[in-house]
């Protein structure tokens, strides 16, 4: 980002590309640095469809939030919420239900700083800086425990985040620890990058991400099913993000490279 950079948190390493800030760049945001743009441009040169993939995933987020609101859920826990951009969870949810509560969680300082700025004056939304792998710290944080009532249904949002956890960190166990605290009637929303059925150039993108602060670990559909053992999948199940309950006029045939789904717990 150019111009006055006094807003940059002291702990931010602006010299090393960060996937959250790269994602912001793909979506047309301005909260990113030269190092982020450089690696993102290299990735786009390999696979120009990367920006479209980010946008398709973002639209899925909006649709699944609306689905949750229509199902009567008015509480959201958004893990790995990222840098605020158009169509944030609280904006979508509170448009349909002004009393909806949204607890954002992210470990990236720029995302947290700009979320805090955006949420000023919104008593029904919070931002917590935490590592989602520390489940107890997240669930006991004031911005989560003090805002959400886990005795009632909650929509757990894990959108484009679990693919940053390698198998060695047992992402399915982390995921299920959050699911275990959800009341009956809760919904889990999930998206995850995958190379399954995608052009070979996407493998090169994965290699490029190894030079960022957080490499990405794509998984196939069979591997993703492991996250949802014992849950009831919402139709149409695990599908490409473009095919998960698309809005009228949004029907697309070209895959995005993100699998997406929702489940009831």
N, C-alpha and C positions, 0 to 999 in steps of 0.2 A: 504494500500500500504506500502511496506516495504522499508527500505533504507532511503535516504535523504528525509525528509518531510518539508523542508524549503519552498516548494512551496505552502503549505496548507494556504489558506487565514485565517486571524486571527479570523473572525467571524464564522468559521466552527465548529460545534459541532461534533467532530469525535467519540464521545461516544454514540451517538444515531443513529440508522440505518436510512438511507435515501433512498427512493425508486429509485431516479435517480442513485445513486451509486450501489444499488442492481441490477438494470437493467444492468448497466455496467458490473457487475460481471457475470450475466447470459450470457452476450454476449462475455465473455472471456476477458474483459478489466481489466486494472490494477489500475484504479482510484477509488478505494474503500478502506474502512477501515475494521478493524477486526469486529466492531459492525455490519457493513453492511453484511459482509460475514457470520457472525454467524446467523443472522436472515434469510438471503437468503438460507443458508444450511438447516435451520429448515423447510423453505417453500419447498425446493426441496425434503427433506425427506418425506414430506406429499404428494407432487405431483411432481415427477421427470420431468413431461412433461412441467414444467414451463419454463425451459431453451429453449425448442423447441418453446414454445409460443412466447417468446421474439424474437427469431430468425425469426419466421414466420412474426411477426409484422414488423421487420426490413426490410425484403424482400418486404413486401407490400409498405413500404416507398419508396424504390428504384423504384418499378414499377410505383407508382403514380407520382413520379417526372418525370420519362421518359414519361409517358402519357401526363403530362402538357407541357413538352418541345415539344413533337410531335404535340400538339395542338397550338403551336406558342407562348406559355407563356415563358417569360424570366425573371420573377421576382417572388421571393418566400419569404413569411413571415412564419417562422417556430416557432410556439408557443410551449414552453416546449420542446426545442430542445434537452436537455439532454447533457450527457458527450460524446464528440467526440469518434467515433469508426469507424470501417470499413464501407464504403458506406455512408459518410455524404452527406447531400443534395447538398452542393456546389460542391462536387467532382463529383456526378452523373450529376448534371445539367451542370456544366462547361465542362465536358467531351463531352457533346453533343452540347453545345453552350458556347464557352469561354467567351462571354460577359454577361452571365446570372448573375443576382444579387440575393444575398441571405441574408436576415436579420434574424439572429437567436435571440430568446428571451428565457431566462430562469431565474429563481430566485435562483437557487442552485449555491453557490459560486464556488465549484469545477468545475462544468460544465462550468461556465463562464470563469474561469481562464484558463482552458485547451482549450476552444474554442478560446480565445484570442491568445493563443500561436500558435494554429494550423493555425489561419487566418493571422498571421503576413505576411505582404507583399501582401496580396490579397485585392486589392482596391474595388473589387466587392462583398465582403462579410463582415458582421459585426456581433458582438455579443452585446446584450443589457441585462443588469441585471435588471429585472423588474418582478412584479407579473402580470400575464396575466389578472387577474381580474380587474386591473386598466387599462382599455382600453385606456383612454386618455393619460396616461403616456406612454404606449407602442407606440401608434401611433405617438406621438409627440417627442419620443426619437430621438436624432440625428442619431443613427444607423439605425433607421427605416425611419423616415421622410426624412432624408438626403440621403438615398440610393434608396428608392423605389418611383416610380411615380404612385400614386393611381388613376391618370387619365387614366392609361393604365391597362390592365388585370394583375392580380396578382394571384398566386397560394397560397392560405392560407392553411397551414399544421397544423392540430390539431391531431397529431398522438399519441395515448396513453397518453393523458393529461386530457381530460375532465372528466375522471372517478375519478380524484382526487378532484373534486368539488362536494359537497353534494347538494341535492335538495334545501336545505335552502339558498344556494348561487346562485340559479337560473342559472345553467351552460348554459342552452339553450339561456337565455337572453345575457349572456356574449358572447357566440358564435355568436349570431346574430348581436350584435353591431359591431363585426369585419366584418361580411358579408355585413353589410349595407354600408361600405365605399368602397367596391370593385366595380370596373368598370365592365360594361357588358363584357362578355367573360371570366371573371375570373373563377377559379376553386377552390373548397374547398375539401380538402382531410381530412379524419376523420377515426380514429380507436378508439375502446373503449372496455375494457374488459367486459365480460358477463359470468354469470353462467348458462345461458339458455342452456339446453341440455348437460351440462357438468357433469362429475362425482362429487359425493358429497364431495370428498376431496378438491375441489376448494373452498368450503365454509370455510374450515379450513385455507386455504391460506389467504382468506380475513380477517379472525379473526387475524391471525398473523400480518398482515399489520397494525392493529390498534395500535401496539406498536412502529411503525415507526413515523417519523416526519409528514408523510402525509398518512392517511388511504385511502383506495380505496373503491369506491362505484360502484360496477358492475350494469349494467342496461340491460334489455332485449330489443329485437328488436323493440317492439312497443314503448318503452320509447325513443329509439334513433330516431325514426321517427319524434319525436317532434322537433328535431334540424333542420329539413330540410323542414319545411312548406314553400311553395311558391317557392321552388327550383326545378330544373330539375335534377333528378338523372341520373348519368352515369351508363350505363349497366355494371354489372348485379344488380345494386342496393346495398342494405345492405346485405352483405353475410359474412361468415367467411373469415378471412384474406387470408387463403390459396386458396380461391375460387375467389378472386378478380383478374381477368385477369392474371392468372398465366402464367409464361414464359414456353416455350417448355421444357418438362422434369421436370417441377415443380408441375404437377398435383398431388394433395394429397387428400385423403379422410378423414383422421383423423382431426377433428376440432382443432383449435388452442386455442380457448377461447377468441379470439379477433374478434369482428365484425369490418368490414372495408367497406368504400365506398368513392365515390367522387360525387360531385354535381356541377352543373353550376349555377351561380347566375346572 
